[in-house]
Amino acid sequence: MIAGLVDYVIPFLVILTVLVFVHEMGHFLVARRAGVRVDVFSIGFGRELFGWTARSGTRWKISLLPLGGYVKMFGDSDPSSSGGENLDAMTAEERAVSFHHKSLKARAAIVAAGPVANFLFAIVLLAGLYAIAGRPYAPPVVDEVVAGSAAEQAGIRIGDTFLSTDGKAVKRFSDLRRAVFDRPGVPIEMVIERDGQRLTLTVTPESVTETDRFGAQHTFGQLGVRSNKVSVEHLDPFSAVGVATAETWSIVGQTLDAVGQIIAGTRGTEELGGPLRIAEMSGDVAQRGWVTTVWFMAMLSINLGLINLFPIPVLDGGHLLFYGVEALRGRPLGERAQEWASMAGLSLVIALMLFVTWNDLIHLKVVEYIGSLLG
């Protein structure tokens, strides 16, 4: 138990605390910039363990349950900023520092600042990583050709290096994969290098069809080659920031694609993980060294920012959705409608947490272990 605490629980709590602090600091800084008084900045929920009160009146504290955090602004009825308290009875001085009396633009900026802070933090982490340790990638060199594949039929051999596909440069193996995936059965002109000479081949990716659990069929292209090598590219700081920004945007897109595939049924839900699996992964990456840990923290930061932008009430995206409706209507939704929406959003979040925790228990073989005891 002590080894598990040191190897998994502590790395998980450290990583989560850093990401939550960054997220809430985004809200805090923009709120203060907008002239809003912040009453509480809490890491964790529940009873306060320790803290201090700043000259500005903000209570900075660490709370009992370290699975999140919040910033409570002046005028909020609760930490989620879902409603105001005694708004009509406020004095002019109190209205000037109340979150709910700020303009729609200011409130939206404050809410969006949390996820934006997570994205910016991920960019900083990745840029620093690429500038210091380098950026790993798989070069477009063939290490294996699948028997009977489109690549074998086109004459591609082990050791070939892909240079371009239909005139577009190929610098990484992932470039080749993207060029082929969306073109099943379509001939592609590929330039390769073999033994110091350039060759031009026409390759027709194999059309592969898979059926999802709802019975819908999906077709994609497959070449039939693999690369097992890993190269490292060191970037200057300026280039590192550009690459980190592009990669963060790419990961956001890939994550949204994956969510869409899960909703459409083309991707299984078993890969969805919760706190237990994140704790397991945190421990694993911490034992592998700082490079893997920094990369993992950047990925979590991106996902934390993205999840909070989902248009679900009680999340930042839900608040932004309300503000969007307010902008269209010229007035906010009624208090009752917001309460019902918040309850529905909270129920959805709780249901999702229970589901991913169940996935974690299956992944960690806890359910199987308990079943063996009962059996």
N, C-alpha and C positions, 0 to 999 in steps of 0.2 A: 504493500500500500504506500509506503514511504517513497519507494522507487517510482511508482506511478504518479505520485504527487509531484515529485521533482521533474520527472521526464515529460509529463503530459499536461497536468493541470496548471502548473506555474507558467510554462511557455504559452499556453492557451490564454490565461488571464492577462499576461503581460501584453501579448499581441492584441487581444480584444480591447484592453484598456487604452492602448495607444490609439487604435482606430476610432474608438468612441470619443476619446478626448479631441482628436482632430475634427471629427464630425461636429461635435457640440461647440468647439471653438469657432468653427465657421459661422454657426448661428450667432454666437456671442459677439464676435467682432463686428459683423454687419449690423446687429441690433444696436450695439453701442455707437456705431458710426451713424445710425439713423436716429440717435437720440433716445433710444428706449432704455429704460432702467431694467437691469437684470437682477431679479431677487435671489435666484439659486442657480448654481452651476454644480451639478452632481454627477459623479462617476458611480454608477450603480443605482439601485432602487432600494426602497425600504428604509429601515432605521439608519440614522447617521452613525458612523463609527468614529469619525473625527473630521474636523474642518476648521475654518477660520472665516471671519468676515472682513472683507476689504473696505477701504475708505469709501468706495463707491456705493457701499451697501450690499454688494453681492456676497452671498454665503457660498463659499467654495467648500465642497465636502466629498468625502468618500463614504458610500453607503454599503449596507450589508450585502445585498445581492449584486455581484459584479458582472451582470449580464446585460449591460447597456448603460444608458445615462440620459440626462435631460438638462435643458436650460429652461427655467421658469421665469417668464418675463412679467413685469409689473402689469397687473390687470388680468392676468390669466387666472381662470378658475381651477386649473389643474396643470400638471407638467406638460401635457400634450398640446396645450394652446388651442384646444378645441372649442373653448368658450370663454367669455369674459365674466368678470365678477364686479358687481357694483359700478358698472360703466356709466350709468346715467347720473350717479351721485358724486362722481369725481369732480374735483375742482379744476380750474383752468391749468394750474401748475401740474396736477396729476395727469390730466389729459395729454399734456405736452410730452410726458415720458411713458405713456401707456402704449403698449404694442397694438391694441385693438383700435386706437384712435389715429394710428399712422395711415398714410395713404396706401391704396391698394398696391402700388408699385413697390413701396418700401416693405410692406408685409411679405409680398412675394419674394423680394430679394433676400429677406431674412430667412425665409423658409428654404429657399433654394441654396442658400450658402452652405448648409451642412453637406449635402451630396457633392456640391462643387468642391468643397474642401477635401473630400475623400478622393476625387479625381485628381486634383492638383497634387495631393500627397503621393498618390501612386506614380504620377509623372516624375516627381522629385526622386522617389525611391528608385525607379527604373533608370532614370537618367544617371543618377549617381552610380548605380550598379554597372551600367554599360560603359561609363567613363573609367571606372576603377578596375572592375573585374573583367569587363568585356561582355559582349553579347553572343551567346551560343546559338548556332544554327546548323541545320543539316545541309551540306553542299549538294548541288544537283548531280551527284556522281552515282552511277548505278553499281550497287553492291550485290544485287540479286535480281534475276529475271525469272518470273513465274512461268513454269512450263505451260505451253499452250496459250499464253496470254497474247494480247494485241502487240505488246512490245516484242515478244519473241518472233511473232509472225512478220513484224516489220524489220527484223534484223538487228535490233538493239542488243548489245552485249554488255557483259560485266566490265566495268572500267570506263564505259562511255560517260562523257560529261555533257549534259544538256546546256546549250548556249542560248537558244531562243525557240519560241513557239509562235508560228504565224507572224514573225517579225518582232515579237515582244521579248525583251531580254529575260532570261531566266538566271537568277542569281542564287536562289535557294530552292531546295526540294519542294518547299511549300508553294512556290510560284508554279512549279510544274503541276502539282496536285490541283491547284485552283484552275489552271488552264484546261485540264482534262475533265474535271468533275461535271461541268455544265454542258459538255459537248459529247454525249454518248452517240456513237455511230457516225460522227462527223469527222471527215479526214482533216488532220492537222499537219501542217508542214513544220518539221522540227529540224533544227540545226544542232548537230552534236560534234564533239571533238573526240577523235579516236587516234591514239598513237601520234599525236601532234598534227593531225590533219582534220580539216573540217568536212563533214558529210551532211548532206541534206536528205532526210527521209520523210516519207509521208506515212503517218501513223493514224489509224482509225481506232479510237478508244472503244473498248468493249462496252456494250450496253448492258448494264446490270440493273435488274429490277428487284426491289424488295417490297414486301407487303407488311404494312403496319398492323397493329392489333385491332384496328377498326376495319380492316379489309381493304384499305386504300393502297394503291400501288404507286411506288416512286422509283423513277429511273435516273441513273447517273452514269457517268463515264468512268472507266477504269483502265489503266495502262498496264499494270502488272509488273512494276519495278519497285525496288526498295533501296533506301539509302541507310546505312548503319553508321556512317561517320558523323562526327560532331566537330565543327570548327568554331573558333572564337574570334570575334571581330571587336577590336578596341576602337572606341569612338572619342572624338574630342568633345568637350562639354557642350558646345553649341549644337553639334550634330546629335549628341546623346539626348538632348531635350527634344529635338524634332522627332527623332525615332521613338522616344518614349511617349510623346503625345500621340503619334500615329498609332502606336501599338495599343495604347489605352483605348483609343477610339475603336480600333479593330476588335479588341476584347469585348467592348460594350456591344458591338454589332453581333459578334459570335454568340454572346450570352443571350441576346434577344432572339437570335435565330433558334438557339437551343430551347428557349422557353416556348417559342412558337411551335417548334416540333413536338414538344411535350403536350401542348394544348391540342395540336392536331392529331396526336397519337402516333407520330412517326418515330418517336423517341421514348424510351422507357422512363418511368419515374423513379426507378431504383437508384439512379445516380444522384438524386436529390439528397443532400446531407444536412444535418442540423448541428447543434452544439457538440454532441458527442464525437461526431466524425471530424469536425473542425479541431476539436481538442486532440484527437488522435493524430491528425495531419500536422498540427502545430508541434507536437512532441517529436514527430518523425523529422520534420524539416529542421528543428532546432538542433537535433543530434547530427545532422549532416553538415552544419556550418552556417556561417553568417550569410553567405551568398544565397543559398536556398531559402533561408529564413526571410531575407529582405524581399526576394522575389515573391514568396508566398504572401507576405504582408501586403505587397502591392496588389496582388490579385484579390485578396480579401477586401482591400480598401475600394477597389473598383466595384466589386460586387455589392459592398455595403452601400456605396453611393447610388448604384443603379437600383437596387431593391427599394431604397427609400424614395425613389422617384416614381415607383409604380403608383397608379392612381387609385390607391386604396385608402379610404378614410382612416385616420390615426397615424398614417405614414406621411412624410413630407409631400409626396405626390398627391395624396388625398387633399391636403390643404391647398396645394396649387390648383387642383381640380375645382375646389370650391371658389377660389379666387377667379378662375377662368369663367365660371358661371356668373359670378358677381360682376365681372367686366362686361359680359354679354347682356345681363339683365339690368345693369345699372344700380343694383342693390343686392345685398347678400341673401343667400338662402335663409328661409325662416329657421328659427332656433330649433323647432321640433324636427324639421327635415334634417338638419345637421346632426341632431342627437341620434335619430334613427340610422342615418348613414354611418355615423361613428360606431354605433353598436354593431352594425352589419360588418364594418371593416374590422373591428376588434375580433368578432367571431371568426371571420375568415383568417385573420393572422393566427389566432389560437389554434384553429383547425389545421392550418399549414404547419405550425410548430409541432403539433402532435403527430402529424403524418411523417415529417422528416425525422422526428425522434424515433418513431417506429422503424423507419428505414435504417436509422443508426443502430438500433438494437438488433435488427436482422443482420446488418453488415458486420457488426462486432460479435455475431453468433450468440448473443445473450438469450434471444428467444429459443434458439436451438438447445442451448445449455439448460434453460429452465424446463423445456419440454422433455429433455432426457432425464431430469430429476423426477418429474411427475410421472414419466412413463415407467 
